Amino acid sequence: MTELLQLDVLGPAGPYRSRNRATVADVSGRPVAELSLAPTVYVDRAMAALRRATPLPLDERVAAIAHAGRLFATGTINGQTVAEYEHAVSRVGGVPIQVVRAATATAMRRTEQLYNNLQHARPWGAAGDWRDPLTRVGRAVWSRRGEVFAVHAAGNHPGTHTLWPEALALGYRVAVRPSRREPFTPHRLVTALRMAGFGDDHVVLLPTDHAAAESLLRGADLAYGSDEVIRQYADDPLVLPLNPGRSKILLTAATDWLERLDTIVDSISHHGGTGCVNATAVLVEGDPVPVAEAIADRLALLPNLPPEDEKAVLPVQASPVALALEKFVLDKAAGARAHLGGAGFVEELSDGSAVLRPVVHQLERPDDPRAGVELPFPCVWVAPWSREAGIVPLRDTLVLGVHTEDEQLIDALVDEPSIANVYVGDHPTYWTDTGIPHDGYLAHFLMRTKGFIRG
């Protein structure tokens, strides 16, 4: 029997292997690792140690994060090569291997560009340090809202761990609670940050049960994430919940949607449809049937392969999980017209895992609540839209890809508070670049401006 990988707690005094451990299995159900779980008393002590620690100087923090990104993407960490790490993530999370590799490259790029990203977030005219000469005549100074930041990480995609290092760059000490679904990425990243120069009492990895997770949350000044603990505190102004993206595409009547079909399909299926920036609804001004049929024809061509296969493009889950998800979707879609996947979308592989194939359903109304259902594979709801329906069906959207030249409509969409990002024209919903916020800038949650003047 192959020895299981040991993923230790990474505490303020170094690695800690607890008696209480959770088994991490791959999509076939085969155990591949044991994840140590930190008890509540350990979490309390770890959070207190973070609070006592003094941040590194800014230049050292930024340089260490960039170094950590290179180690993460190219080095051997805890005896695991990059290729071995990416294979483990693919097999455990069911994410296609090419998606994991892209996330690895993104992690290195974002850590290299982290300082520039923060400058985009800093208010214009605010000094980053009170020593700035401009503060002699009075300036706003950008300063932290707290000292300790808790991250309750999602496990659906390794890219979820590319944002929180910004908190380290801003001087926070950071505690990460990894998802049991895929703990390899945060374990590797925290280890890389320590190898690059951050003290053990500056960034910790605290896998926990539910009770200890609440202790981690209480021990921090600010927190964000998407797990069940975070959702309980969603109304707390010191907690930033990561909600479903419900990203959408709007095709107005003046759009030649056939010219944009590649972008539409790519927005739905990119990275296996696992991201919050994948389009889960397409609203059409006019007849939605040809659009739905064309999307379905394209998505039907995607192959059924295990996640570690070089040509895999669809997510894979353990068969019982996949079949339960299939039942949920088919029940939810009752009464909707199925263009793809209406008779079932789970394709079982030979090892106890199953591919989640694409699903395309057509709705009768743009305000059908099912258009807001987000699932971890390419599942899209196509619906008609009209000017009379307005922007109400487009609300609560992380990214809205809008294909129009109507400036009044664009004005209304940009002004709508519940739409986080608006991409006009032939841009996929997953597009991003240096300085582009995800769901606003994380730094706006972590920082505040203080009036400051000195002699």
DAQUI-V211400 format. One record per run of one state. SS is the DSSP state (A for helix, B for strand, O for the rest). FROM is the first residue (numbers start at 0). TO is the last residue. If there is no record, write none. Layout:
BEGIN
SS/FROM/TO
SS/FROM/TO
END
This chain:
BEGIN
O/0/3
B/4/6
O/7/7
B/8/10
O/11/12
B/13/15
O/16/19
B/20/24
O/25/29
B/30/35
O/36/38
A/39/51
O/52/56
A/57/73
O/74/75
B/76/76
O/77/78
B/79/79
O/80/80
A/81/92
O/93/95
A/96/111
O/112/112
A/113/120
O/121/124
B/125/126
O/127/131
A/132/136
O/137/137
B/138/143
O/144/146
B/147/151
O/152/156
A/157/161
O/162/163
A/164/168
O/169/171
B/172/176
O/177/182
A/183/194
O/195/201
B/202/204
O/205/208
A/209/217
O/218/220
B/221/224
O/225/226
A/227/231
O/232/237
B/238/240
O/241/245
B/246/250
O/251/255
A/256/272
O/273/277
B/278/284
O/285/287
A/288/298
O/299/314
B/315/317
A/318/331
O/332/335
B/336/339
O/340/344
B/345/347
O/348/351
B/352/355
O/356/357
B/358/361
O/362/367
A/368/371
O/372/377
B/378/384
O/385/390
A/391/393
O/394/395
B/396/402
O/403/405
A/406/414
O/415/417
B/418/423
O/424/440
A/441/445
B/446/451
O/452/454
END
